[in-house]
């Protein structure tokens, strides 16, 4: 017999699965061949792993660090 905690955990699992599916569905598109920031080629592995990639790994890391800095997070 399922108790309240089991029911809550099942619900949380369903919500997480739905959120993951929604995120995967929205990230669709053709990846850029060259980075929009530095014009270096984006490796085939990155373009295959991340459809819609527009930045190389280095530029993406810098963009995320800048975004975190401007939001005030450390």
PAMI-80320 format. One record per residue: x, y, z of N, C-alpha, C in turn; residue in three letters; residue number from 0. Coordinates in nm, 3 decimals, padded with zeros to 5 digits. Layout:
N
neast, nnorth, nup, caeast, canorth, caup, ceast, cnorth, cup, aa, i
X, Y, Z, X, Y, Z, X, Y, Z, ala, NUM;
...
***
This chain:
74
neast, nnorth, nup, caeast, canorth, caup, ceast, cnorth, cup, aa, i
00.084, -00.119, 00.000, 00.000, 00.000, 00.000, 00.088, 00.125, 00.000, unk, 0;
00.061, 00.213, -00.092, 00.142, 00.334, -00.105, 00.098, 00.438, -00.003, unk, 1;
00.197, 00.500, 00.060, 00.165, 00.607, 00.153, 00.184, 00.743, 00.085, unk, 2;
00.169, 00.847, 00.160, 00.173, 00.982, 00.106, 00.310, 01.013, 00.046, unk, 3;
00.416, 00.969, 00.108, 00.550, 00.996, 00.058, 00.574, 00.925, -00.074, unk, 4;
00.529, 00.800, -00.087, 00.544, 00.728, -00.213, 00.467, 00.798, -00.326, unk, 5;
00.347, 00.843, -00.296, 00.266, 00.913, -00.395, 00.333, 01.043, -00.437, unk, 6;
00.387, 01.116, -00.342, 00.456, 01.242, -00.372, 00.580, 01.216, -00.458, unk, 7;
00.653, 01.109, -00.428, 00.773, 01.076, -00.505, 00.736, 01.038, -00.649, unk, 8;
00.630, 00.961, -00.667, 00.584, 00.925, -00.801, 00.544, 01.049, -00.880, unk, 9;
00.475, 01.140, -00.814, 00.434, 01.264, -00.880, 00.556, 01.347, -00.919, unk, 10;
00.655, 01.357, -00.831, 00.776, 01.432, -00.862, 00.850, 01.368, -00.980, unk, 11;
00.854, 01.236, -00.985, 00.918, 01.166, -01.097, 00.846, 01.194, -01.229, unk, 12;
00.714, 01.195, -01.226, 00.637, 01.225, -01.347, 00.660, 01.368, -01.394, unk, 13;
00.662, 01.461, -01.301, 00.685, 01.601, -01.336, 00.825, 01.618, -01.396, unk, 14;
00.926, 01.554, -01.334, 01.062, 01.563, -01.385, 01.072, 01.504, -01.525, unk, 15;
01.009, 01.390, -01.547, 01.010, 01.329, -01.680, 00.946, 01.419, -01.784, unk, 16;
00.836, 01.483, -01.749, 00.768, 01.574, -01.841, 00.856, 01.695, -01.871, unk, 17;
00.925, 01.747, -01.771, 01.012, 01.862, -01.792, 01.131, 01.826, -01.882, unk, 18;
01.186, 01.707, -01.863, 01.297, 01.663, -01.947, 01.252, 01.648, -02.091, unk, 19;
01.136, 01.588, -02.113, 01.083, 01.571, -02.248, 01.056, 01.706, -02.314, unk, 20;
01.003, 01.800, -02.237, 00.976, 01.933, -02.292, 01.105, 02.003, -02.331, unk, 21;
01.209, 01.990, -02.250, 01.337, 02.053, -02.280, 01.399, 01.991, -02.405, unk, 22;
01.389, 01.861, -02.418, 01.444, 01.795, -02.536, 01.368, 01.834, -02.661, unk, 23;
01.240, 01.854, -02.651, 01.159, 01.887, -02.767, 01.187, 02.029, -02.816, unk, 24;
01.219, 02.120, -02.725, 01.240, 02.259, -02.765, 01.379, 02.282, -02.825, unk, 25;
01.474, 02.197, -02.792, 01.609, 02.212, -02.845, 01.619, 02.134, -02.975, unk, 26;
01.573, 02.195, -03.079, 01.579, 02.131, -03.210, 01.619, 02.237, -03.310, unk, 27;
01.702, 02.200, -03.399, 01.746, 02.293, -03.501, 01.878, 02.250, -03.557, unk, 28;
01.923, 02.323, -03.653, 02.049, 02.292, -03.718, 02.159, 02.368, -03.646, unk, 29;
02.263, 02.297, -03.610, 02.376, 02.359, -03.544, 02.459, 02.439, -03.643, unk, 30;
02.519, 02.543, -03.593, 02.607, 02.624, -03.676, 02.738, 02.549, -03.700, unk, 31;
02.797, 02.571, -03.814, 02.926, 02.509, -03.845, 03.040, 02.585, -03.777, unk, 32;
03.021, 02.716, -03.758, 03.124, 02.800, -03.698, 03.063, 02.877, -03.581, unk, 33;
03.143, 02.900, -03.479, 03.100, 02.972, -03.360, 03.059, 03.115, -03.398, unk, 34;
02.947, 03.161, -03.345, 02.900, 03.297, -03.374, 02.991, 03.403, -03.313, unk, 35;
03.062, 03.370, -03.204, 03.146, 03.468, -03.136, 03.288, 03.474, -03.191, unk, 36;
03.352, 03.357, -03.207, 03.495, 03.356, -03.243, 03.522, 03.303, -03.384, unk, 37;
03.422, 03.257, -03.453, 03.434, 03.204, -03.589, 03.520, 03.079, -03.602, unk, 38;
03.549, 03.012, -03.492, 03.619, 02.884, -03.500, 03.518, 02.775, -03.534, unk, 39;
03.562, 02.668, -03.600, 03.470, 02.558, -03.631, 03.418, 02.491, -03.504, unk, 40;
03.290, 02.456, -03.505, 03.231, 02.382, -03.394, 03.248, 02.233, -03.427, unk, 41;
03.308, 02.155, -03.337, 03.333, 02.013, -03.366, 03.204, 01.936, -03.394, unk, 42;
03.216, 01.839, -03.482, 03.101, 01.756, -03.520, 03.037, 01.690, -03.398, unk, 43;
03.119, 01.647, -03.303, 03.065, 01.580, -03.183, 02.974, 01.674, -03.105, unk, 44;
03.013, 01.800, -03.094, 02.929, 01.898, -03.021, 02.800, 01.924, -03.096, unk, 45;
02.811, 01.939, -03.228, 02.690, 01.966, -03.307, 02.594, 01.847, -03.302, unk, 46;
02.647, 01.725, -03.296, 02.562, 01.606, -03.289, 02.499, 01.592, -03.150, unk, 47;
02.576, 01.624, -03.047, 02.526, 01.610, -02.910, 02.429, 01.720, -02.870, unk, 48;
02.444, 01.837, -02.931, 02.363, 01.952, -02.893, 02.304, 02.017, -03.018, unk, 49;
02.192, 01.965, -03.067, 02.132, 02.026, -03.186, 02.099, 02.174, -03.161, unk, 50;
02.134, 02.256, -03.255, 02.108, 02.399, -03.242, 02.223, 02.475, -03.179, unk, 51;
02.338, 02.409, -03.159, 02.454, 02.476, -03.099, 02.498, 02.592, -03.187, unk, 52;
02.523, 02.706, -03.125, 02.567, 02.825, -03.197, 02.704, 02.872, -03.153, unk, 53;
02.750, 02.821, -03.038, 02.878, 02.863, -02.983, 02.968, 02.742, -02.959, unk, 54;
03.100, 02.763, -02.970, 03.193, 02.658, -02.935, 03.192, 02.644, -02.782, unk, 55;
03.258, 02.541, -02.732, 03.258, 02.515, -02.589, 03.317, 02.633, -02.511, unk, 56;
03.429, 02.685, -02.557, 03.495, 02.796, -02.486, 03.404, 02.919, -02.477, unk, 57;
03.346, 02.957, -02.589, 03.259, 03.075, -02.589, 03.133, 03.052, -02.507, unk, 58;
03.079, 02.931, -02.509, 02.960, 02.900, -02.430, 02.992, 02.909, -02.281, unk, 59;
03.108, 02.857, -02.241, 03.147, 02.867, -02.101, 03.161, 03.013, -02.058, unk, 60;
03.224, 03.094, -02.142, 03.237, 03.237, -02.111, 03.101, 03.306, -02.102, unk, 61;
03.011, 03.272, -02.193, 02.877, 03.332, -02.191, 02.802, 03.294, -02.063, unk, 62;
02.816, 03.167, -02.021, 02.750, 03.124, -01.898, 02.811, 03.192, -01.775, unk, 63;
02.944, 03.207, -01.773, 03.008, 03.277, -01.662, 02.964, 03.423, -01.656, unk, 64;
02.957, 03.488, -01.771, 02.911, 03.627, -01.774, 02.767, 03.640, -01.729, unk, 65;
02.682, 03.549, -01.773, 02.541, 03.553, -01.732, 02.529, 03.533, -01.582, unk, 66;
02.607, 03.440, -01.528, 02.603, 03.416, -01.384, 02.653, 03.539, -01.308, unk, 67;
02.758, 03.602, -01.361, 02.813, 03.723, -01.297, 02.710, 03.836, -01.295, unk, 68;
02.643, 03.858, -01.408, 02.548, 03.969, -01.416, 02.422, 03.942, -01.335, unk, 69;
02.391, 03.815, -01.312, 02.276, 03.782, -01.226, 02.311, 03.795, -01.079, unk, 70;
02.442, 03.803, -01.050, 02.483, 03.819, -00.912, 02.513, 03.688, -00.842, unk, 71;
02.511, 03.576, -00.914, 02.543, 03.447, -00.854, 02.694, 03.425, -00.859, unk, 72;
02.742, 03.347, -00.767, 02.885, 03.318, -00.765, 02.914, 03.183, -00.823, unk, 73;
***
